[in-house]
Amino acid sequence: KRKSKIRNPRGDAWSQGAGGRHGEAYSLVRGALVALPNVPVANLQSGIAQARLKHFDLAIAPLRKAVTAQPDNGMGHYELGLALFETGDWKGAAPEFDAAAARAPRWADAHFSLAAVYARIDRVPEAMTELDTTLGLSPDHYRANLLRGRILSLQGNPLGALDNLEKATQVQPDSSEAHSFLADAYQQLGRVADAERERAAVRKLAVPVSR
């Protein structure tokens, strides 16, 4: 889950992190955080850098400190939600994604992240509402189409799932997951030939490409 609607670069450390030089970014931020432990931007950048290094447990404390100091910072809430999600605290992640979406209502990924966490904690109706919002903002959103289609298929509504799952395979034709989910929906509908075509696509994608 990567942010797309909010970009708020703050200095060299963030720029290096965004470019993939996350270790260097964190070393730059660490010095500022030691010198200025209560500065929200230093805590925010520190948490983001730790998250990019996949140290999600270490990212939580500085990110929480940042959003406590600046509760209207949507990006801070979103990053904290991601860190909590990655450590398995899905219930804790939900209000953070909700806060991010409330502060940036046209940020599609914030709504999708909230939908994804709602789906994991069995709040499926709310998940579907957030998915509808996501797709209203970004109709080609791959993960939103995939998740919405899969939920409908699992609820016994494969016909309703088709548009989303077909869109997911169009947006990311190399996704074996999308083809597999679409095959399941076709199978439920008795469209055996279509289901087999999608399973063949899954098998083809599983074959290593020779060099």
N, C-alpha and C positions, 0 to 999 in steps of 0.2 A: 504494500500500500504506500504509494509515493505521492506527495503533495504536488498538485498541478496548478491550482488556481491562485495560491498565495505564494509569492516569491518575495522574500524580504531579506536580501543579503545584508549582512552586518559585518563589514570588515574583511580583512584578509583571511582570517581563520575560517569563516563560513565559506568563502570562495574556494579555498583549497579543499574543504570537506565536500562541497558540491561537485568538485572536479575529480573526486576519488582519492585525494591525498588525505585520507581521514586521520592517519596517525600523525602527520605533520600538523594538521589542523588542531588536533587535541593538544599537542605539545605547546602550541601557541596559546591556546585558551587556558591551559592549566596554570601558567604563570600569572595571567590576569586574574584567575579565580582565587589563587592564593593571596594575591595582593588586595583584591576587592571581593571578598566572599559574599557580600550582600548585594552586589550589583546584579540586577535581574538579567541583563543581556549576557553577562559572563556565565551565569548559571545555565541560561538557555543554550548557549553555544557549547558549553561543556557537556550538557546532557545530549545534545544532538550528535556531538563528536563521539561520545561513548556509544550511542545507539548505532552510528554508522560502523563502528568497530565491532558491533554485535555484542557489546557489553550492556545488555538491556537492563540487567539488575542494577548496574552502577549508574545508569542514566536516570533512573527514577527520582532519586533524591534531589539532584540539581534541577531537574525539570519541574518537580513539585514546588521547589523553592521559587523558581521563576514565575510559575503561574499564581502562586500565592501572592507574590509581590505585584504582579501585573495580571489580574484576573480577566482583563479584556483582551489579552493576547491570544487570538485564535490559534496561531501556529504553535504556541507553547502547549495549549491544551491538546492539540492534535498529536504533537510529538510525545507528550506524556501518555496519551492513549495508546499510541503504537508500542511504547516501551512496556506498558502494563499488559497489553495484548500478547506481546511476545514472551512475557514471563508467565503467561497462563492466567493472569488476573482479569478475566473477561468482564466480570461484573464491575470491577474498578475502572476498566477502560471505557465502559459505556457512557458514564457522565462526562468524561473528558471529550469524547468524540461529539457528544451532544452539545457541549459548550462550544466546541470548534465550529460545528454546523450553525449554531445559533448566531455566532459572531460573524460568520461568512456564509450566508444562506445560499449563495450561488457557487460554492466550492463543492463540486461533484464528488471528489474523493472523500471529503469529510462525511458526506451523507452515505457514501458507500461503506466506509469504515464502520459507521454507526449501524448500518444494516447488517454487516457481517457479524458484528459482535452480538447484536440482537438475535440473529439466527442461532448463534452458539449458545445463548442462554435461554432458548425456548421462548423468545418473544417474537414469534414469527409474524403476526399481523403488523407489528411496528416495523419489522424488517422489510416487509413488502412495501409499506408506505415510504420508507427511506429509499428503497430501490426504485420506486416509481419517481421519486424526486430526483434521484441520480440520473435516471434515463431521460427525464424531462430536460435536465440541464445538458446531458451528454449522451445522445441516443446511441452512439457507437462505443460506449463504455463496456469493454470486454467483460470485466469481472462482474459488473452489475447484470449484464445479460445472462452470463453463465449462472450466477447464483439464483436469479429470479426464475430462470427456466428450470433449474434443478429442483428448486422448492416446489414449483407447480407440478413437475413430473412426480415427485415423491408424494405429493398430496393427491395423486390420482387424476391429475388434469393434464395429460400429455399434449392434448390439442392446444391448450393455452400456453404450454411451454415451448411449442415449436418456433414461434417467431423469435423469442429470445435466444434459443439454442442455435437456430440457423444463423442468426446475426452474429453470435459468438464465433461460430466456425468461419464466417466471412471475415470478421475483424482479425482473427488470429487463426488462419488455416493450418498452422503447424501445431496447434494445441490438441494433443491426443485426448485430454480431458473433455474438451468441448465435443469432439467427435464421438467419444464414448457416451456422454450424456445424451447426445442427440440420437445415437443408436438405441439407447434405452427407451426414449420417448417414441421413436418410430415403432419399436417392438411392441410397446403397450397399445399402439394404435392398429396393430396388425399389418403394418407396412414392412413386410419382411425383407423385401428387396432393398428398400431404402436403409433399413437397419444394417443389413449385410454390407452395403456400400460404405457406411460410416465405420463399421468394424474393420473393413479392409483398409480404410484410411488410417485407423489406429495402428494396425499391423505394419503398414508401410512406414509410418513415422517411427516405429520401434526398431526398424532396421538401421544399423549404423551406416553412415555415409562413408564410402571408401574414398581414400585420398590417393 
